Amino acid sequence: MRLSGISMLNCHQIEEFIDSYLDESLSWRRRALFRSHLLMCRECRSYIGAYKRTVALGKKVFDDPVGPPPDDVPEDLVRAIIRARDSAEK
Ligand SMILES: [Zn+2]
């Protein structure tokens, strides 16, 4: 089945639009296409799941460098961030 006037996105385009999708800057039409691809494509669902976790982890570390680090962040990285923060404050 093909909806008239709407072409489906392919997996490559999903990769291209993933940033805009996650920061909600896609137009509603692109967003709808993106979602419908995700509904049909298991590979892209797992891809976007992994991508989201990576982005969320990055945000967590950089938004709150003094808070307790998530368990799966390497301690070296946390120390480096805290060092960078401390030297920036001096
Ligand atoms: Zn796909």
PDB file of the backbone (N, CA, C, O) and the ligand in Angstrom, with CONECT records:
HET     ZN  A 101       1
ATOM      1  N   MET A   1       0.849  -1.195   0.000  1.00  0.00           N
ATOM      2  CA  MET A   1       0.000   0.000   0.000  1.00  0.00           C
ATOM      3  C   MET A   1       0.885   1.247   0.000  1.00  0.00           C
ATOM      4  O   MET A   1       1.914   1.290   0.674  1.00  0.00           O
ATOM      5  N   ARG A   2       0.479   2.236  -0.749  1.00  0.00           N
ATOM      6  CA  ARG A   2       1.246   3.471  -0.817  1.00  0.00           C
ATOM      7  C   ARG A   2       0.308   4.644  -0.636  1.00  0.00           C
ATOM      8  O   ARG A   2      -0.673   4.774  -1.368  1.00  0.00           O
ATOM      9  N   LEU A   3       0.595   5.496   0.326  1.00  0.00           N
ATOM     10  CA  LEU A   3      -0.241   6.674   0.542  1.00  0.00           C
ATOM     11  C   LEU A   3       0.031   7.684  -0.564  1.00  0.00           C
ATOM     12  O   LEU A   3       1.189   7.930  -0.903  1.00  0.00           O
ATOM     13  N   SER A   4      -0.997   8.260  -1.117  1.00  0.00           N
ATOM     14  CA  SER A   4      -0.795   9.165  -2.240  1.00  0.00           C
ATOM     15  C   SER A   4      -0.039  10.420  -1.809  1.00  0.00           C
ATOM     16  O   SER A   4      -0.354  11.034  -0.789  1.00  0.00           O
ATOM     17  N   GLY A   5       0.951  10.782  -2.595  1.00  0.00           N
ATOM     18  CA  GLY A   5       1.687  12.017  -2.338  1.00  0.00           C
ATOM     19  C   GLY A   5       2.725  11.910  -1.234  1.00  0.00           C
ATOM     20  O   GLY A   5       3.432  12.879  -0.956  1.00  0.00           O
ATOM     21  N   ILE A   6       2.825  10.767  -0.612  1.00  0.00           N
ATOM     22  CA  ILE A   6       3.809  10.619   0.461  1.00  0.00           C
ATOM     23  C   ILE A   6       4.781   9.503   0.101  1.00  0.00           C
ATOM     24  O   ILE A   6       4.382   8.354  -0.086  1.00  0.00           O
ATOM     25  N   SER A   7       6.040   9.850   0.009  1.00  0.00           N
ATOM     26  CA  SER A   7       7.015   8.793  -0.224  1.00  0.00           C
ATOM     27  C   SER A   7       7.631   8.403   1.115  1.00  0.00           C
ATOM     28  O   SER A   7       7.878   9.246   1.977  1.00  0.00           O
ATOM     29  N   MET A   8       7.864   7.140   1.259  1.00  0.00           N
ATOM     30  CA  MET A   8       8.392   6.672   2.528  1.00  0.00           C
ATOM     31  C   MET A   8       9.890   6.969   2.625  1.00  0.00           C
ATOM     32  O   MET A   8      10.597   7.016   1.618  1.00  0.00           O
ATOM     33  N   LEU A   9      10.344   7.163   3.836  1.00  0.00           N
ATOM     34  CA  LEU A   9      11.775   7.339   4.052  1.00  0.00           C
ATOM     35  C   LEU A   9      12.463   5.981   3.997  1.00  0.00           C
ATOM     36  O   LEU A   9      11.865   4.956   4.324  1.00  0.00           O
ATOM     37  N   ASN A  10      13.713   5.985   3.583  1.00  0.00           N
ATOM     38  CA  ASN A  10      14.480   4.750   3.701  1.00  0.00           C
ATOM     39  C   ASN A  10      15.412   4.829   4.914  1.00  0.00           C
ATOM     40  O   ASN A  10      15.500   5.864   5.574  1.00  0.00           O
ATOM     41  N   CYS A  11      16.094   3.739   5.192  1.00  0.00           N
ATOM     42  CA  CYS A  11      16.918   3.662   6.407  1.00  0.00           C
ATOM     43  C   CYS A  11      18.013   4.723   6.421  1.00  0.00           C
ATOM     44  O   CYS A  11      18.354   5.267   7.471  1.00  0.00           O
ATOM     45  N   HIS A  12      18.554   5.005   5.250  1.00  0.00           N
ATOM     46  CA  HIS A  12      19.610   6.005   5.165  1.00  0.00           C
ATOM     47  C   HIS A  12      19.083   7.385   5.595  1.00  0.00           C
ATOM     48  O   HIS A  12      19.765   8.136   6.293  1.00  0.00           O
ATOM     49  N   GLN A  13      17.857   7.696   5.162  1.00  0.00           N
ATOM     50  CA  GLN A  13      17.278   8.997   5.522  1.00  0.00           C
ATOM     51  C   GLN A  13      16.971   9.085   7.017  1.00  0.00           C
ATOM     52  O   GLN A  13      17.063  10.152   7.624  1.00  0.00           O
ATOM     53  N   ILE A  14      16.610   7.953   7.589  1.00  0.00           N
ATOM     54  CA  ILE A  14      16.371   7.923   9.033  1.00  0.00           C
ATOM     55  C   ILE A  14      17.642   8.348   9.771  1.00  0.00           C
ATOM     56  O   ILE A  14      17.592   9.154  10.699  1.00  0.00           O
ATOM     57  N   GLU A  15      18.781   7.795   9.346  1.00  0.00           N
ATOM     58  CA  GLU A  15      20.051   8.190   9.965  1.00  0.00           C
ATOM     59  C   GLU A  15      20.303   9.683   9.802  1.00  0.00           C
ATOM     60  O   GLU A  15      20.792  10.351  10.713  1.00  0.00           O
ATOM     61  N   GLU A  16      19.958  10.191   8.621  1.00  0.00           N
ATOM     62  CA  GLU A  16      20.193  11.590   8.326  1.00  0.00           C
ATOM     63  C   GLU A  16      19.345  12.517   9.213  1.00  0.00           C
ATOM     64  O   GLU A  16      19.801  13.575   9.646  1.00  0.00           O
ATOM     65  N   PHE A  17      18.114  12.095   9.466  1.00  0.00           N
ATOM     66  CA  PHE A  17      17.170  12.973  10.177  1.00  0.00           C
ATOM     67  C   PHE A  17      17.131  12.742  11.675  1.00  0.00           C
ATOM     68  O   PHE A  17      16.397  13.422  12.392  1.00  0.00           O
ATOM     69  N   ILE A  18      17.915  11.789  12.152  1.00  0.00           N
ATOM     70  CA  ILE A  18      17.741  11.373  13.546  1.00  0.00           C
ATOM     71  C   ILE A  18      17.972  12.525  14.531  1.00  0.00           C
ATOM     72  O   ILE A  18      17.261  12.645  15.528  1.00  0.00           O
ATOM     73  N   ASP A  19      18.974  13.375  14.245  1.00  0.00           N
ATOM     74  CA  ASP A  19      19.230  14.505  15.137  1.00  0.00           C
ATOM     75  C   ASP A  19      18.044  15.463  15.206  1.00  0.00           C
ATOM     76  O   ASP A  19      17.611  15.874  16.282  1.00  0.00           O
ATOM     77  N   SER A  20      17.530  15.806  14.021  1.00  0.00           N
ATOM     78  CA  SER A  20      16.397  16.728  13.980  1.00  0.00           C
ATOM     79  C   SER A  20      15.159  16.101  14.610  1.00  0.00           C
ATOM     80  O   SER A  20      14.354  16.786  15.242  1.00  0.00           O
ATOM     81  N   TYR A  21      15.018  14.796  14.431  1.00  0.00           N
ATOM     82  CA  TYR A  21      13.876  14.112  15.038  1.00  0.00           C
ATOM     83  C   TYR A  21      13.957  14.221  16.549  1.00  0.00           C
ATOM     84  O   TYR A  21      12.965  14.532  17.208  1.00  0.00           O
ATOM     85  N   LEU A  22      15.132  13.966  17.099  1.00  0.00           N
ATOM     86  CA  LEU A  22      15.271  13.953  18.552  1.00  0.00           C
ATOM     87  C   LEU A  22      15.191  15.346  19.161  1.00  0.00           C
ATOM     88  O   LEU A  22      14.702  15.503  20.280  1.00  0.00           O
ATOM     89  N   ASP A  23      15.666  16.363  18.437  1.00  0.00           N
ATOM     90  CA  ASP A  23      15.517  17.706  19.026  1.00  0.00           C
ATOM     91  C   ASP A  23      14.238  18.398  18.524  1.00  0.00           C
ATOM     92  O   ASP A  23      14.055  19.601  18.707  1.00  0.00           O
ATOM     93  N   GLU A  24      13.373  17.620  17.898  1.00  0.00           N
ATOM     94  CA  GLU A  24      12.031  18.044  17.514  1.00  0.00           C
ATOM     95  C   GLU A  24      12.009  19.215  16.547  1.00  0.00           C
ATOM     96  O   GLU A  24      11.091  20.035  16.579  1.00  0.00           O
ATOM     97  N   SER A  25      13.023  19.296  15.682  1.00  0.00           N
ATOM     98  CA  SER A  25      13.016  20.362  14.684  1.00  0.00           C
ATOM     99  C   SER A  25      12.526  19.872  13.318  1.00  0.00           C
ATOM    100  O   SER A  25      12.560  20.627  12.347  1.00  0.00           O
ATOM    101  N   LEU A  26      12.076  18.627  13.235  1.00  0.00           N
ATOM    102  CA  LEU A  26      11.501  18.141  11.982  1.00  0.00           C
ATOM    103  C   LEU A  26      10.103  18.714  11.791  1.00  0.00           C
ATOM    104  O   LEU A  26       9.378  18.961  12.754  1.00  0.00           O
ATOM    105  N   SER A  27       9.742  18.919  10.529  1.00  0.00           N
ATOM    106  CA  SER A  27       8.368  19.312  10.249  1.00  0.00           C
ATOM    107  C   SER A  27       7.440  18.146  10.612  1.00  0.00           C
ATOM    108  O   SER A  27       7.877  16.998  10.690  1.00  0.00           O
ATOM    109  N   TRP A  28       6.183  18.447  10.829  1.00  0.00           N
ATOM    110  CA  TRP A  28       5.258  17.385  11.239  1.00  0.00           C
ATOM    111  C   TRP A  28       5.183  16.288  10.197  1.00  0.00           C
ATOM    112  O   TRP A  28       4.979  15.117  10.519  1.00  0.00           O
ATOM    113  N   ARG A  29       5.353  16.687   8.924  1.00  0.00           N
ATOM    114  CA  ARG A  29       5.245  15.696   7.856  1.00  0.00           C
ATOM    115  C   ARG A  29       6.430  14.724   7.892  1.00  0.00           C
ATOM    116  O   ARG A  29       6.264  13.508   7.796  1.00  0.00           O
ATOM    117  N   ARG A  30       7.641  15.303   8.036  1.00  0.00           N
ATOM    118  CA  ARG A  30       8.834  14.470   8.142  1.00  0.00           C
ATOM    119  C   ARG A  30       8.739  13.559   9.357  1.00  0.00           C
ATOM    120  O   ARG A  30       9.087  12.379   9.322  1.00  0.00           O
ATOM    121  N   ARG A  31       8.251  14.168  10.433  1.00  0.00           N
ATOM    122  CA  ARG A  31       8.130  13.445  11.679  1.00  0.00           C
ATOM    123  C   ARG A  31       7.196  12.239  11.531  1.00  0.00           C
ATOM    124  O   ARG A  31       7.477  11.149  12.028  1.00  0.00           O
ATOM    125  N   ALA A  32       6.088  12.465  10.841  1.00  0.00           N
ATOM    126  CA  ALA A  32       5.141  11.381  10.610  1.00  0.00           C
ATOM    127  C   ALA A  32       5.773  10.281   9.758  1.00  0.00           C
ATOM    128  O   ALA A  32       5.583   9.093  10.018  1.00  0.00           O
ATOM    129  N   LEU A  33       6.527  10.693   8.738  1.00  0.00           N
ATOM    130  CA  LEU A  33       7.212   9.718   7.897  1.00  0.00           C
ATOM    131  C   LEU A  33       8.261   8.944   8.688  1.00  0.00           C
ATOM    132  O   LEU A  33       8.416   7.730   8.552  1.00  0.00           O
ATOM    133  N   PHE A  34       8.962   9.691   9.509  1.00  0.00           N
ATOM    134  CA  PHE A  34      10.002   9.094  10.345  1.00  0.00           C
ATOM    135  C   PHE A  34       9.388   8.027  11.248  1.00  0.00           C
ATOM    136  O   PHE A  34       9.882   6.903  11.342  1.00  0.00           O
ATOM    137  N   ARG A  35       8.297   8.412  11.909  1.00  0.00           N
ATOM    138  CA  ARG A  35       7.617   7.482  12.815  1.00  0.00           C
ATOM    139  C   ARG A  35       7.103   6.257  12.093  1.00  0.00           C
ATOM    140  O   ARG A  35       7.216   5.137  12.592  1.00  0.00           O
ATOM    141  N   SER A  36       6.532   6.472  10.906  1.00  0.00           N
ATOM    142  CA  SER A  36       5.962   5.315  10.226  1.00  0.00           C
ATOM    143  C   SER A  36       7.074   4.371   9.765  1.00  0.00           C
ATOM    144  O   SER A  36       6.877   3.157   9.710  1.00  0.00           O
ATOM    145  N   HIS A  37       8.239   4.929   9.434  1.00  0.00           N
ATOM    146  CA  HIS A  37       9.364   4.049   9.106  1.00  0.00           C
ATOM    147  C   HIS A  37       9.767   3.239  10.342  1.00  0.00           C
ATOM    148  O   HIS A  37      10.024   2.038  10.253  1.00  0.00           O
ATOM    149  N   LEU A  38       9.818   3.909  11.484  1.00  0.00           N
ATOM    150  CA  LEU A  38      10.212   3.213  12.711  1.00  0.00           C
ATOM    151  C   LEU A  38       9.242   2.085  13.059  1.00  0.00           C
ATOM    152  O   LEU A  38       9.640   1.042  13.577  1.00  0.00           O
ATOM    153  N   LEU A  39       7.966   2.314  12.764  1.00  0.00           N
ATOM    154  CA  LEU A  39       6.970   1.279  13.041  1.00  0.00           C
ATOM    155  C   LEU A  39       7.237   0.025  12.209  1.00  0.00           C
ATOM    156  O   LEU A  39       7.010  -1.099  12.657  1.00  0.00           O
ATOM    157  N   MET A  40       7.721   0.246  10.993  1.00  0.00           N
ATOM    158  CA  MET A  40       7.898  -0.882  10.082  1.00  0.00           C
ATOM    159  C   MET A  40       9.281  -1.503  10.161  1.00  0.00           C
ATOM    160  O   MET A  40       9.462  -2.665   9.794  1.00  0.00           O
ATOM    161  N   CYS A  41      10.250  -0.747  10.632  1.00  0.00           N
ATOM    162  CA  CYS A  41      11.633  -1.182  10.497  1.00  0.00           C
ATOM    163  C   CYS A  41      12.272  -1.422  11.866  1.00  0.00           C
ATOM    164  O   CYS A  41      12.556  -0.487  12.616  1.00  0.00           O
ATOM    165  N   ARG A  42      12.485  -2.686  12.160  1.00  0.00           N
ATOM    166  CA  ARG A  42      13.031  -3.033  13.462  1.00  0.00           C
ATOM    167  C   ARG A  42      14.475  -2.554  13.605  1.00  0.00           C
ATOM    168  O   ARG A  42      14.894  -2.154  14.692  1.00  0.00           O
ATOM    169  N   GLU A  43      15.225  -2.593  12.521  1.00  0.00           N
ATOM    170  CA  GLU A  43      16.622  -2.169  12.586  1.00  0.00           C
ATOM    171  C   GLU A  43      16.747  -0.705  12.990  1.00  0.00           C
ATOM    172  O   GLU A  43      17.584  -0.345  13.818  1.00  0.00           O
ATOM    173  N   CYS A  44      15.900   0.135  12.391  1.00  0.00           N
ATOM    174  CA  CYS A  44      15.960   1.553  12.728  1.00  0.00           C
ATOM    175  C   CYS A  44      15.459   1.798  14.150  1.00  0.00           C
ATOM    176  O   CYS A  44      15.935   2.709  14.828  1.00  0.00           O
ATOM    177  N   ARG A  45      14.503   0.990  14.601  1.00  0.00           N
ATOM    178  CA  ARG A  45      14.052   1.135  15.993  1.00  0.00           C
ATOM    179  C   ARG A  45      15.196   0.849  16.944  1.00  0.00           C
ATOM    180  O   ARG A  45      15.391   1.584  17.912  1.00  0.00           O
ATOM    181  N   SER A  46      15.948  -0.193  16.691  1.00  0.00           N
ATOM    182  CA  SER A  46      17.039  -0.486  17.617  1.00  0.00           C
ATOM    183  C   SER A  46      18.168   0.522  17.447  1.00  0.00           C
ATOM    184  O   SER A  46      18.863   0.855  18.406  1.00  0.00           O
ATOM    185  N   TYR A  47      18.345   1.005  16.220  1.00  0.00           N
ATOM    186  CA  TYR A  47      19.363   2.036  15.982  1.00  0.00           C
ATOM    187  C   TYR A  47      19.033   3.302  16.772  1.00  0.00           C
ATOM    188  O   TYR A  47      19.900   3.873  17.435  1.00  0.00           O
ATOM    189  N   ILE A  48      17.778   3.733  16.696  1.00  0.00           N
ATOM    190  CA  ILE A  48      17.405   4.976  17.360  1.00  0.00           C
ATOM    191  C   ILE A  48      17.407   4.803  18.881  1.00  0.00           C
ATOM    192  O   ILE A  48      17.678   5.748  19.622  1.00  0.00           O
ATOM    193  N   GLY A  49      17.107   3.602  19.327  1.00  0.00           N
ATOM    194  CA  GLY A  49      17.169   3.314  20.759  1.00  0.00           C
ATOM    195  C   GLY A  49      18.588   3.472  21.289  1.00  0.00           C
ATOM    196  O   GLY A  49      18.811   4.093  22.329  1.00  0.00           O
ATOM    197  N   ALA A  50      19.539   2.902  20.563  1.00  0.00           N
ATOM    198  CA  ALA A  50      20.946   3.002  20.961  1.00  0.00           C
ATOM    199  C   ALA A  50      21.417   4.448  20.887  1.00  0.00           C
ATOM    200  O   ALA A  50      22.156   4.916  21.753  1.00  0.00           O
ATOM    201  N   TYR A  51      20.987   5.146  19.851  1.00  0.00           N
ATOM    202  CA  TYR A  51      21.376   6.537  19.653  1.00  0.00           C
ATOM    203  C   TYR A  51      20.875   7.409  20.807  1.00  0.00           C
ATOM    204  O   TYR A  51      21.605   8.240  21.345  1.00  0.00           O
ATOM    205  N   LYS A  52      19.603   7.193  21.169  1.00  0.00           N
ATOM    206  CA  LYS A  52      19.007   7.961  22.266  1.00  0.00           C
ATOM    207  C   LYS A  52      19.746   7.734  23.578  1.00  0.00           C
ATOM    208  O   LYS A  52      19.990   8.669  24.340  1.00  0.00           O
ATOM    209  N   ARG A  53      20.104   6.460  23.832  1.00  0.00           N
ATOM    210  CA  ARG A  53      20.824   6.167  25.068  1.00  0.00           C
ATOM    211  C   ARG A  53      22.163   6.888  25.084  1.00  0.00           C
ATOM    212  O   ARG A  53      22.571   7.414  26.120  1.00  0.00           O
ATOM    213  N   THR A  54      22.848   6.918  23.951  1.00  0.00           N
ATOM    214  CA  THR A  54      24.137   7.592  23.868  1.00  0.00           C
ATOM    215  C   THR A  54      23.982   9.082  24.136  1.00  0.00           C
ATOM    216  O   THR A  54      24.741   9.669  24.907  1.00  0.00           O
ATOM    217  N   VAL A  55      22.987   9.688  23.487  1.00  0.00           N
ATOM    218  CA  VAL A  55      22.747  11.123  23.661  1.00  0.00           C
ATOM    219  C   VAL A  55      22.380  11.432  25.110  1.00  0.00           C
ATOM    220  O   VAL A  55      22.870  12.404  25.685  1.00  0.00           O
ATOM    221  N   ALA A  56      21.522  10.608  25.696  1.00  0.00           N
ATOM    222  CA  ALA A  56      21.077  10.831  27.070  1.00  0.00           C
ATOM    223  C   ALA A  56      22.253  10.710  28.034  1.00  0.00           C
ATOM    224  O   ALA A  56      22.372  11.484  28.985  1.00  0.00           O
ATOM    225  N   LEU A  57      23.097   9.757  27.786  1.00  0.00           N
ATOM    226  CA  LEU A  57      24.270   9.561  28.627  1.00  0.00           C
ATOM    227  C   LEU A  57      25.189  10.771  28.538  1.00  0.00           C
ATOM    228  O   LEU A  57      25.670  11.259  29.561  1.00  0.00           O
ATOM    229  N   GLY A  58      25.438  11.259  27.325  1.00  0.00           N
ATOM    230  CA  GLY A  58      26.272  12.431  27.131  1.00  0.00           C
ATOM    231  C   GLY A  58      25.711  13.635  27.865  1.00  0.00           C
ATOM    232  O   GLY A  58      26.450  14.366  28.525  1.00  0.00           O
ATOM    233  N   LYS A  59      24.405  13.842  27.752  1.00  0.00           N
ATOM    234  CA  LYS A  59      23.759  14.983  28.410  1.00  0.00           C
ATOM    235  C   LYS A  59      23.889  14.884  29.914  1.00  0.00           C
ATOM    236  O   LYS A  59      24.183  15.874  30.584  1.00  0.00           O
ATOM    237  N   LYS A  60      23.674  13.701  30.442  1.00  0.00           N
ATOM    238  CA  LYS A  60      23.721  13.482  31.871  1.00  0.00           C
ATOM    239  C   LYS A  60      25.092  13.864  32.408  1.00  0.00           C
ATOM    240  O   LYS A  60      25.203  14.538  33.432  1.00  0.00           O
ATOM    241  N   VAL A  61      26.126  13.433  31.713  1.00  0.00           N
ATOM    242  CA  VAL A  61      27.486  13.706  32.163  1.00  0.00           C
ATOM    243  C   VAL A  61      27.786  15.197  32.093  1.00  0.00           C
ATOM    244  O   VAL A  61      28.368  15.757  33.023  1.00  0.00           O
ATOM    245  N   PHE A  62      27.391  15.849  30.993  1.00  0.00           N
ATOM    246  CA  PHE A  62      27.816  17.233  30.819  1.00  0.00           C
ATOM    247  C   PHE A  62      26.901  18.243  31.511  1.00  0.00           C
ATOM    248  O   PHE A  62      27.348  19.342  31.840  1.00  0.00           O
ATOM    249  N   ASP A  63      25.642  17.901  31.738  1.00  0.00           N
ATOM    250  CA  ASP A  63      24.749  18.816  32.438  1.00  0.00           C
ATOM    251  C   ASP A  63      25.058  18.882  33.923  1.00  0.00           C
ATOM    252  O   ASP A  63      24.853  19.916  34.560  1.00  0.00           O
ATOM    253  N   ASP A  64      25.539  17.804  34.461  1.00  0.00           N
ATOM    254  CA  ASP A  64      25.646  17.716  35.911  1.00  0.00           C
ATOM    255  C   ASP A  64      26.956  17.048  36.323  1.00  0.00           C
ATOM    256  O   ASP A  64      26.951  15.932  36.843  1.00  0.00           O
ATOM    257  N   PRO A  65      28.061  17.721  36.094  1.00  0.00           N
ATOM    258  CA  PRO A  65      29.359  17.073  36.328  1.00  0.00           C
ATOM    259  C   PRO A  65      29.640  16.784  37.789  1.00  0.00           C
ATOM    260  O   PRO A  65      30.497  15.951  38.085  1.00  0.00           O
ATOM    261  N   VAL A  66      28.946  17.446  38.724  1.00  0.00           N
ATOM    262  CA  VAL A  66      29.214  17.173  40.134  1.00  0.00           C
ATOM    263  C   VAL A  66      28.287  16.128  40.723  1.00  0.00           C
ATOM    264  O   VAL A  66      28.539  15.613  41.812  1.00  0.00           O
ATOM    265  N   GLY A  67      27.209  15.808  40.004  1.00  0.00           N
ATOM    266  CA  GLY A  67      26.264  14.810  40.506  1.00  0.00           C
ATOM    267  C   GLY A  67      26.870  13.427  40.448  1.00  0.00           C
ATOM    268  O   GLY A  67      27.935  13.237  39.861  1.00  0.00           O
ATOM    269  N   PRO A  68      26.201  12.455  41.054  1.00  0.00           N
ATOM    270  CA  PRO A  68      26.710  11.089  40.984  1.00  0.00           C
ATOM    271  C   PRO A  68      26.708  10.600  39.539  1.00  0.00           C
ATOM    272  O   PRO A  68      25.678  10.679  38.869  1.00  0.00           O
ATOM    273  N   PRO A  69      27.823  10.105  39.053  1.00  0.00           N
ATOM    274  CA  PRO A  69      27.881   9.651  37.657  1.00  0.00           C
ATOM    275  C   PRO A  69      27.085   8.368  37.470  1.00  0.00           C
ATOM    276  O   PRO A  69      27.004   7.544  38.381  1.00  0.00           O
ATOM    277  N   PRO A  70      26.496   8.197  36.291  1.00  0.00           N
ATOM    278  CA  PRO A  70      25.825   6.928  36.004  1.00  0.00           C
ATOM    279  C   PRO A  70      26.856   5.801  36.036  1.00  0.00           C
ATOM    280  O   PRO A  70      28.035   6.019  35.756  1.00  0.00           O
ATOM    281  N   ASP A  71      26.409   4.616  36.374  1.00  0.00           N
ATOM    282  CA  ASP A  71      27.328   3.495  36.584  1.00  0.00           C
ATOM    283  C   ASP A  71      28.178   3.135  35.374  1.00  0.00           C
ATOM    284  O   ASP A  71      29.297   2.642  35.514  1.00  0.00           O
ATOM    285  N   ASP A  72      27.638   3.386  34.186  1.00  0.00           N
ATOM    286  CA  ASP A  72      28.356   2.904  33.020  1.00  0.00           C
ATOM    287  C   ASP A  72      29.259   3.951  32.371  1.00  0.00           C
ATOM    288  O   ASP A  72      29.705   3.766  31.238  1.00  0.00           O
ATOM    289  N   VAL A  73      29.530   5.045  33.076  1.00  0.00           N
ATOM    290  CA  VAL A  73      30.493   6.016  32.557  1.00  0.00           C
ATOM    291  C   VAL A  73      31.868   5.687  33.128  1.00  0.00           C
ATOM    292  O   VAL A  73      32.018   5.507  34.337  1.00  0.00           O
ATOM    293  N   PRO A  74      32.862   5.610  32.262  1.00  0.00           N
ATOM    294  CA  PRO A  74      34.208   5.300  32.765  1.00  0.00           C
ATOM    295  C   PRO A  74      34.675   6.359  33.747  1.00  0.00           C
ATOM    296  O   PRO A  74      34.470   7.553  33.526  1.00  0.00           O
ATOM    297  N   GLU A  75      35.295   5.929  34.819  1.00  0.00           N
ATOM    298  CA  GLU A  75      35.703   6.852  35.874  1.00  0.00           C
ATOM    299  C   GLU A  75      36.695   7.900  35.369  1.00  0.00           C
ATOM    300  O   GLU A  75      36.678   9.050  35.808  1.00  0.00           O
ATOM    301  N   ASP A  76      37.560   7.482  34.435  1.00  0.00           N
ATOM    302  CA  ASP A  76      38.519   8.424  33.852  1.00  0.00           C
ATOM    303  C   ASP A  76      37.824   9.622  33.226  1.00  0.00           C
ATOM    304  O   ASP A  76      38.262  10.764  33.360  1.00  0.00           O
ATOM    305  N   LEU A  77      36.713   9.324  32.528  1.00  0.00           N
ATOM    306  CA  LEU A  77      35.973  10.373  31.850  1.00  0.00           C
ATOM    307  C   LEU A  77      35.394  11.340  32.873  1.00  0.00           C
ATOM    308  O   LEU A  77      35.466  12.558  32.706  1.00  0.00           O
ATOM    309  N   VAL A  78      34.822  10.786  33.929  1.00  0.00           N
ATOM    310  CA  VAL A  78      34.227  11.624  34.969  1.00  0.00           C
ATOM    311  C   VAL A  78      35.291  12.513  35.607  1.00  0.00           C
ATOM    312  O   VAL A  78      35.071  13.707  35.809  1.00  0.00           O
ATOM    313  N   ARG A  79      36.438  11.926  35.920  1.00  0.00           N
ATOM    314  CA  ARG A  79      37.532  12.712  36.517  1.00  0.00           C
ATOM    315  C   ARG A  79      37.970  13.840  35.581  1.00  0.00           C
ATOM    316  O   ARG A  79      38.200  14.970  36.013  1.00  0.00           O
ATOM    317  N   ALA A  80      38.081  13.511  34.292  1.00  0.00           N
ATOM    318  CA  ALA A  80      38.515  14.514  33.316  1.00  0.00           C
ATOM    319  C   ALA A  80      37.527  15.670  33.267  1.00  0.00           C
ATOM    320  O   ALA A  80      37.924  16.830  33.164  1.00  0.00           O
ATOM    321  N   ILE A  81      36.233  15.348  33.342  1.00  0.00           N
ATOM    322  CA  ILE A  81      35.206  16.397  33.299  1.00  0.00           C
ATOM    323  C   ILE A  81      35.290  17.262  34.553  1.00  0.00           C
ATOM    324  O   ILE A  81      35.212  18.488  34.478  1.00  0.00           O
ATOM    325  N   ILE A  82      35.447  16.620  35.690  1.00  0.00           N
ATOM    326  CA  ILE A  82      35.523  17.372  36.943  1.00  0.00           C
ATOM    327  C   ILE A  82      36.764  18.265  36.951  1.00  0.00           C
ATOM    328  O   ILE A  82      36.711  19.409  37.402  1.00  0.00           O
ATOM    329  N   ARG A  83      37.888  17.727  36.444  1.00  0.00           N
ATOM    330  CA  ARG A  83      39.113  18.531  36.345  1.00  0.00           C
ATOM    331  C   ARG A  83      38.898  19.748  35.455  1.00  0.00           C
ATOM    332  O   ARG A  83      39.297  20.862  35.796  1.00  0.00           O
ATOM    333  N   ALA A  84      38.263  19.519  34.314  1.00  0.00           N
ATOM    334  CA  ALA A  84      38.031  20.602  33.365  1.00  0.00           C
ATOM    335  C   ALA A  84      37.151  21.673  34.010  1.00  0.00           C
ATOM    336  O   ALA A  84      37.391  22.869  33.847  1.00  0.00           O
ATOM    337  N   ARG A  85      36.148  21.235  34.731  1.00  0.00           N
ATOM    338  CA  ARG A  85      35.228  22.161  35.390  1.00  0.00           C
ATOM    339  C   ARG A  85      35.966  22.973  36.449  1.00  0.00           C
ATOM    340  O   ARG A  85      35.821  24.194  36.513  1.00  0.00           O
ATOM    341  N   ASP A  86      36.752  22.299  37.273  1.00  0.00           N
ATOM    342  CA  ASP A  86      37.490  22.973  38.334  1.00  0.00           C
ATOM    343  C   ASP A  86      38.452  24.008  37.771  1.00  0.00           C
ATOM    344  O   ASP A  86      38.557  25.117  38.295  1.00  0.00           O
ATOM    345  N   SER A  87      39.156  23.640  36.698  1.00  0.00           N
ATOM    346  CA  SER A  87      40.133  24.590  36.183  1.00  0.00           C
ATOM    347  C   SER A  87      39.437  25.756  35.475  1.00  0.00           C
ATOM    348  O   SER A  87      40.003  26.846  35.383  1.00  0.00           O
ATOM    349  N   ALA A  88      38.228  25.541  34.979  1.00  0.00           N
ATOM    350  CA  ALA A  88      37.486  26.620  34.348  1.00  0.00           C
ATOM    351  C   ALA A  88      37.002  27.645  35.386  1.00  0.00           C
ATOM    352  O   ALA A  88      36.829  28.823  35.075  1.00  0.00           O
ATOM    353  N   GLU A  89      36.792  27.183  36.598  1.00  0.00           N
ATOM    354  CA  GLU A  89      36.268  28.076  37.637  1.00  0.00           C
ATOM    355  C   GLU A  89      37.338  28.958  38.262  1.00  0.00           C
ATOM    356  O   GLU A  89      37.043  29.995  38.855  1.00  0.00           O
ATOM    357  N   LYS A  90      38.606  28.518  38.114  1.00  0.00           N
ATOM    358  CA  LYS A  90      39.668  29.274  38.783  1.00  0.00           C
ATOM    359  C   LYS A  90      40.019  30.570  38.040  1.00  0.00           C
ATOM    360  O   LYS A  90      40.894  31.316  38.478  1.00  0.00           O
TER     361      LYS A  90
HETATM  362 ZN    ZN A 101      14.952   1.363   8.559  1.00  0.00          ZN2+
END
